[in-house]
Amino acid sequence: MPSEELQYPTQPYSKVNRYDVREAKATYALKIIHELVNTSPILHVSFTVPDSPFPTMLPMIGQMGSFARPSSDIGDVLDLYLHGYVSSRLINLSRKSNSSSNGTEIEPSGLPITIGASHIDGLVLALTPNSHSYNYRSAVLFGHAEVVMDVEEKLMAMELITNSVVRDRYRHTRLPPNNAEMQSTSILRVKIASGSAKIRSGMPSDDKSDLEDAALLDRVWTGVVPVHYTLGDPMPGPYNKLETPAYLDEFVRESNQDAKDIAVEAATKAMKPKVKQGE
Amino acid sequence: MPSEELQYPTQPYSKVNRYDVREAKATYALKIIHELVNTSPILHVSFTVPDSPFPTMLPMIGQMGSFARPSSDIGDVLDLYLHGYVSSRLINLSRKSNSSSNGTEIEPSGLPITIGASHIDGLVLALTPNSHSYNYRSAVLFGHAEVVMDVEEKLMAMELITNSVVRDRYRHTRLPPNNAEMQSTSILRVKIASGSAKIRSGMPSDDKSDLEDAALLDRVWTGVVPVHYTLGDPMPGPYNKLETPAYLDEFVRESNQDAKDIAVEAATKAMKPKVKQGE
């Protein structure tokens, strides 16, 4: 990728392990990572809680954005805004992290959280079980979460997030959110410390010794089954009174075409090395 | 659900918060949780690492299974077998957890990890931004991970996992895995401590005051856009010599029909309460 693109600094906790990506490429480019997060309908959010050996994990909705610089590009330094049914546990922990001072100046305020966003692009069917895989694009972000208190910032995040469900949806709804809605909605702003992504694309890759086995090649089908999300025909709800609006029909049609193209493209992208070293 | 179904014990770390599920139902039924995990192409695995404020998160492939009782049902007590590019960090931590003894007899051996599996079934478009949502099914499991050393158990897990990519695929590949493959493949067995799931289905649910606003109902389309994965036509790889085999064609066709049905069914399922209390 071009050198002018911003990259997240690699930290011990964010560095993609060589063994993790035997067949994939790792990237730290903000643009790629932010796009993966923004196109994930569900993010997996993880954080540690006192008195539990297990990290908590919550499915949440989120979008990258900048309140300070609304015109920022997807590849710029951005915050992650999280919504969805924000758990009171997470909100409380974030509040506590905001207010507590632990004496060290270096530690940023906010609750340390990790966010995962993964897309599946294909089933990769190889000659051997071990070489089976998925074409996928997976991003992880690390950052500190704080509850958004500013009304304007909260509204901006609500607009970003609503429009991430369906493009241009926000201005077609009942606006502005009323007092009760503003009170009951919690938005978290995550200041990103680092991030990384792993991407596997292309056709199967098998060992040299298997590729030289003609009988095996005559017996096992190898290739990729593309995988993508499909949006079905919009189903009107019980109190709906309208025909499907044009912006929704268009969004469904374009999303489906894009999703299909991405999956097929991922399958045909050149992978290097194409052939693993014989073992 | 019937009372004879096994339920995971609710723990402080696993209990679904009331606020999390304003519009969804929570369940602790093994059958539902295990099915969500088994039908997720990617699992998000999280664990804490020494010297990092952030939990690690890795996308991995996994399947529920029982080596001791291979005939177990999906609703029985099962382990989770994890593969994918198992990070050396995770493997090393699991090994350490196996061998270290911390003096307390109560703590199970193995690395404490949390596993998330989420499915999107629909975009839920309501009258107000706040009532927008997704139809989704999301499971979380908590357990202790150890590296599988037994060869037979490892082979069983490899078969389970390969067949989770495409049904019945394992016996159509080059078997058995050779020594190098057995050495280079790490499988983790997660002994499950607890788990939970959240499920949101049905049509949008708006506040009473908005539903009484006739002008609003005449202006905003409300309903659900079903969402599901689609498998595209299998694309043969560069060294493939065969026509698409029948088991693969059949799997693609049936998966697509099932996925579509699930999404449409989720949209039409009754949600209670249908109308939120006016605020």
Interface residues (C-beta under 8 A of the other chain):
Chain A: P12 Y13 N17 Y19 D20 V21 R22 E23 A24 P41 I42 H44 S46 F47 T48 V49 D51 S52 P53 F54 P55 T56 M57 L58 P59 I61 Y85 V86 S87 S88 R89 E107 P112 I113 T114 I115 G116 S118 I120 L123 V124 L125 A126 L127 T128 P129 N130 H132 Y134 Y136 S138 V140 F142 M158 E159 I161 T162 V165 V166 R169 Y170 H172 T173 R174 L175 P177 N178 A180 E181 S184 T185 A193 K198 M203 P204 D206 D210 L211 D213 L216 L217 D218 R219 V220 W221 T222 G223 V224 V225 P226 V227 H228 Y229 T230 L231 G232 D233 P234 M235 P236 G237 P238 Y239 N240 K241 L242 E243 T244 P245 L248 V252 K260 A263 V264 A267 T268 K274 E279
Chain B: P12 Y13 N17 Y19 D20 V21 R22 E23 A24 P41 I42 H44 S46 F47 T48 V49 D51 S52 P53 F54 P55 T56 M57 L58 P59 I61 Y85 V86 S87 S88 R89 E107 P112 I113 T114 I115 G116 S118 I120 L123 V124 L125 A126 L127 T128 P129 N130 H132 Y134 Y136 S138 V140 F142 M158 E159 I161 T162 V165 V166 R169 Y170 H172 T173 R174 L175 P177 N178 A180 E181 S184 T185 A193 K198 M203 P204 D206 D210 L211 D213 L216 L217 D218 R219 V220 W221 T222 G223 V224 V225 P226 V227 H228 Y229 T230 L231 G232 D233 P234 M235 P236 G237 P238 Y239 N240 K241 L242 E243 T244 P245 L248 V252 K260 A263 V264 A267 T268 K274 E279
